[in-house]
Amino acid sequence: MIDKAVVRSFGAAQTVTGSCHLLEVGSLKILIDCGMFQGHDEKLNYEDFGFNPKDIDYLIVTHAHIDHIGRIPLLVKKGFRGKIVSTAPTRSIARVMLLDAAKVMEEEYRVQYRKALRRGHPEAVKPPLYDEDDVYEAMEHFRIVLDYHQPYEITDYLRITFKNAGHILGSAYVEIEIKINNRWKTLIFSGDLGMTDRLIIKPLEFQKNGQIIFTESTYGNRRHKSLKETIKEFRQAIEDSFSDGGNIVIPTFALERAQEILYVLRHMYDRGELPKCKVFLDSPLAISATKIFLQYPEYFNEATKKMVQEGKNPFIFPYVHFTTTVEESKSINAIDSGAIILAGSGMCTGGRIKHHLKHNLWRPESSVIFVGYQAKGTLGRAIVDGARTVRIYGEEIAVKAKIYTINGFSSHADKPVLLQWLKNFEDKETVYIVHGEPEVMEVFRNNLTEELSVKSHIVKKGEAIYIT
C-alpha cells in the first residue's frame, strides 16, 4: 500500500523557465517536463538535474515550448531510459523545436569559441548541452501518445489524464490520480495555461476535481487586454509604423505566436485593413511549426476549423513570404520600408531576430512590436524595460525605433483566468505556486488567500512536498 507521494521541483521554482517537477510514488519516479533555463538562469542548464536521470521511469510532457522540453536530450544523454508521454502535436512539435535548439547551441558555441580562442582562453567556453544525434535518440523515447481525456494507467495505484490547457497546439495540464492509503487523491500539474479566448486553438478547459494543484503564475499579477483590444492596438501599430516609412520587426516565438500573428494579418488582409506590404516569416522553425499546425485541425477552435474545411489556409495570403535560407534572410535587410518581419527567437536571445534588430533598432521610423513574454536577463527584456542602447554581436546599437509591447496575444493565462481556473476545483486542499518570478508569486499568493480563501505555498527549488 502506498502511504505517501513526494513532489520536488528542480526548475520553474521561483523562476519562470526550466520547468522540471519530480513525483515519487513508491518506487515509481515520474518527471513532469524537463525544460531549459533561459535568460539570467541560463547557467543552471549546466548544473546537475538534482536527481539521477537513470532512475526516472516516465517523463510527462505538458507542451513543446523549450522551457518545458529543452533539456530532454540532455536527460537521455545522462542515462534516462524511460518512456515519454505526450499528445500527438506535442511530439511532432518537440522534434523540430529540439533540433532547432541543438543547431542554435552549436552555432553559438562556434562563434563564442572563435572569440575565446583569439583571447587565448578557449577553455572558458562551455560546449553545447547536446547535439542533433542526441535529439534523435531522445525522440525514440516518445512512446506513449494520448488524446485529451484518454486515461492512461501506469500502475494499479496511479493513472494520468491530459486535459486541454489552451496554451499552444497540443498543450495539456496533467491530472494524476494516486491511490494513497487506499484513497484516491488527484494531483494537477498545470504546465502552462492559456486564455479562455484563443485565436486558433480551443480555449482552456476547466474541471472540478483536484485536491493538490501545482499552478503556473507567469502573469499572476496582471490582467491582459482583451483580444479585441489587442488586435486593434496591433493594427494601429502597423499603420503608425508604415505612415512613418519604416519597417516593423516582430520578435516572434516560432510556436503559436508566429501562427497567431499570421492569422491576424490574414484577416486584416481579407478585410482590406492591411496596407500593401511584404510580410516575411523569417524563421525555418516557425515555417515547420506552421506546417505541423495544419496536420492537426481537430485541435483548432470552431472558427479556424471552419476556415480549413472551406479550403482556406489560415496563415497564408498574397503578401506573405517564407524565407528559409540565410541568403533570403539577409536580402530583407536591403528593404528600408514596408516590411513586416517576423523572426525568432521570441526573447531576442539568438537567431535571425538579432540581425533584424541590428538593422532597424536605431531607425526612428521603424518599430519593434513585442507580442510575447520577455524573461529577465534577455535582450528583449532590456529593450522593453527602456534601455537606450543594447549590445548586439559586439556592437552598441541605439534604441530609437518605436517600441510596442502588446501583451494581449499572450498564450499564458492572466490573473483573472488563473483564479477562475483554480476556483473551479471544488475539492482543492492546497495550491502550490510555480513558474513565476518571485515578486509575482507573492502577489498571486495573496490573491489566492484573499479571493479564494485557499491554502497556498510558493515552491522552493528541491523542496520536498509530501502528499498523504
PyMOL commands that set and color helices and strands:
alter all, ss='L'
color gray80, all
select helices_A, chain A and resi 39-46+53-55+66-69+72-77+88-119+122-124+132-139+227-243+257-270+284-293+297-299+302-309+326-334+353-360+379-384+407-409+415-423+438-452
alter helices_A, ss='H'
color red, helices_A
select strands_A, chain A and resi 5-11+20-25+28-32+58-60+83-86+142-145+152-155+158-164+172-180+183-189+212-216+248-251+278-281+320-322+339-343+367-370+389-392+395-398+402-405+430-434+455-458+465-467
alter strands_A, ss='S'
color yellow, strands_A
deselect
rebuild
show_as cartoon
